[in-house]
Amino acid sequence: MGDLVLPALSAVDCGGTLAIAGIHLSDIPPLNYERHLFEERALCSVTANTRRDGDDFLESAARVGVKVSTTPYALDEANLALADLAHDRVNGAAVLINDM
């Protein structure tokens, strides 16, 4: 999967970030600075968690009473959801629902 990193970086807009979340990733081929990173593109990794980590987190959240606030959008309203997020008009998480 490391061979997907270069084309993905090439597709990232100026100032964008490519986040790699693969737990098992083959080596990344050598980067060409001008093509892959120039114009403030960023490459970062994210924490890899196991299914058990997720289960533990959800159990802890339920135990302490975490409440989630969501704003539902129909799937065909995805662009509206993105605009609302960009303009801080969503309280909590915007959630796309397939059968609204």
Sine and cosine of phi, psi and omega as CSV:
sin_phi,cos_phi,sin_psi,cos_psi,sin_omega,cos_omega
0.00,0.00,-0.29,0.96,0.02,-1.00
-0.87,0.48,-0.41,0.91,0.00,-1.00
-0.95,0.32,-0.19,0.98,0.06,-1.00
-0.99,0.13,-0.27,0.96,-0.09,-1.00
-0.90,0.43,-0.71,0.71,-0.06,-1.00
-0.90,0.43,-0.75,0.66,0.05,-1.00
-0.90,0.44,-0.55,0.84,0.03,-1.00
-0.92,0.40,-0.69,0.72,0.04,-1.00
-0.89,0.46,-0.61,0.79,0.02,-1.00
-0.90,0.44,-0.48,0.88,-0.03,-1.00
-1.00,0.06,-0.18,0.98,-0.03,-1.00
-0.96,0.27,0.72,-0.69,0.04,-1.00
-0.92,0.38,0.28,-0.96,0.07,-1.00
-0.81,0.59,0.73,-0.68,0.01,-1.00
0.98,0.20,0.01,1.00,-0.02,-1.00
-0.99,0.11,0.21,-0.98,-0.02,-1.00
-0.80,-0.59,0.72,-0.69,0.15,-0.99
-0.98,-0.21,0.89,-0.46,0.02,-1.00
-0.97,-0.23,0.80,-0.60,-0.01,-1.00
-0.98,-0.19,0.85,-0.53,-0.05,-1.00
-0.88,-0.47,0.28,0.96,-0.02,-1.00
-0.97,0.26,0.75,-0.67,0.05,-1.00
-0.97,0.26,-0.67,0.75,0.03,-1.00
-0.91,-0.41,0.94,-0.33,-0.06,-1.00
-0.77,-0.64,0.76,-0.65,0.08,-1.00
-0.95,0.31,0.18,-0.98,-0.01,-1.00
-0.85,0.53,0.57,-0.82,0.06,-1.00
-1.00,0.03,0.76,-0.65,0.04,-1.00
-0.88,0.47,0.28,-0.96,0.00,-1.00
-0.84,0.54,0.64,-0.77,0.02,-1.00
-1.00,0.06,0.55,-0.83,0.19,-0.98
-0.98,-0.21,0.92,-0.40,-0.13,-0.99
-0.80,0.59,-0.77,0.64,-0.09,-1.00
-0.89,0.45,-0.66,0.75,-0.06,-1.00
-0.98,0.19,-0.59,0.81,-0.17,-0.99
-0.97,-0.26,-0.48,0.88,-0.10,-1.00
-0.84,-0.54,-0.35,0.94,-0.03,-1.00
-0.83,0.55,0.41,-0.91,-0.03,-1.00
0.93,0.36,0.62,0.78,0.14,-0.99
0.87,0.50,0.55,0.84,0.16,-0.99
-0.97,0.25,0.53,-0.85,-0.04,-1.00
-0.78,-0.62,0.55,-0.83,0.06,-1.00
-0.84,-0.54,0.82,-0.58,0.01,-1.00
-0.61,-0.79,0.34,-0.94,0.08,-1.00
-0.96,-0.28,0.37,-0.93,0.05,-1.00
-0.87,-0.49,0.36,-0.93,0.00,-1.00
-0.87,0.49,0.76,-0.65,0.05,-1.00
-1.00,-0.07,0.86,-0.52,0.00,-1.00
-0.92,-0.39,0.46,-0.89,0.03,-1.00
-1.00,0.00,0.21,-0.98,0.09,-1.00
-0.85,0.53,-0.64,0.77,0.02,-1.00
-0.88,0.47,-0.63,0.77,0.06,-1.00
-0.85,0.52,-0.69,0.73,0.02,-1.00
-0.90,0.44,-0.69,0.72,0.03,-1.00
-0.87,0.49,-0.70,0.71,0.01,-1.00
-0.88,0.48,-0.68,0.73,0.00,-1.00
-0.88,0.47,-0.74,0.67,-0.02,-1.00
-0.90,0.44,-0.61,0.79,0.06,-1.00
-0.90,0.45,-0.68,0.73,0.02,-1.00
-0.90,0.43,-0.68,0.74,0.00,-1.00
-0.88,0.48,-0.67,0.74,0.02,-1.00
-0.91,0.41,-0.63,0.77,-0.05,-1.00
-0.91,0.42,-0.63,0.77,-0.03,-1.00
-1.00,-0.01,-0.04,1.00,0.10,-0.99
0.99,0.14,0.56,0.83,0.05,-1.00
-0.89,0.46,0.77,-0.64,0.05,-1.00
-0.95,-0.32,0.71,-0.70,-0.03,-1.00
-0.96,-0.29,0.72,-0.70,0.06,-1.00
-0.95,-0.32,0.80,-0.60,-0.02,-1.00
-0.77,-0.64,0.42,-0.91,0.14,-0.99
-0.85,-0.52,0.93,-0.38,-0.04,-1.00
-0.99,0.17,0.59,-0.81,0.10,-1.00
-0.73,-0.68,0.61,-0.79,0.14,-0.99
-0.91,0.41,0.45,-0.89,-0.04,-1.00
-0.82,0.57,-0.62,0.78,-0.01,-1.00
-0.97,0.23,0.03,1.00,0.08,-1.00
-0.97,-0.24,0.34,0.94,-0.05,-1.00
-0.84,0.54,-0.66,0.75,0.01,-1.00
-0.90,0.43,-0.61,0.79,0.06,-1.00
-0.90,0.43,-0.66,0.75,0.03,-1.00
-0.87,0.50,-0.70,0.72,0.02,-1.00
-0.90,0.45,-0.66,0.75,0.03,-1.00
-0.90,0.43,-0.68,0.73,0.03,-1.00
-0.89,0.46,-0.65,0.76,0.07,-1.00
-0.88,0.47,-0.71,0.71,-0.04,-1.00
-0.89,0.45,-0.49,0.87,-0.04,-1.00
-0.97,-0.26,0.32,0.95,0.10,-1.00
0.83,0.56,0.67,0.75,0.02,-1.00
-0.96,-0.27,0.22,0.98,0.00,-1.00
-0.90,-0.43,0.77,-0.64,0.09,-1.00
-0.99,-0.17,0.93,-0.38,-0.06,-1.00
1.00,-0.05,-0.67,-0.74,-0.07,-1.00
-0.96,-0.29,0.68,-0.73,0.15,-0.99
-0.99,0.15,0.78,-0.63,-0.07,-1.00
-0.83,-0.56,0.81,-0.59,0.07,-1.00
-1.00,0.06,0.77,-0.63,-0.01,-1.00
-0.91,-0.41,0.80,-0.60,-0.08,-1.00
-0.95,0.31,-0.53,0.85,-0.12,-0.99
-0.88,-0.47,0.70,0.72,0.05,-1.00
-1.00,0.09,0.00,0.00,0.00,0.00
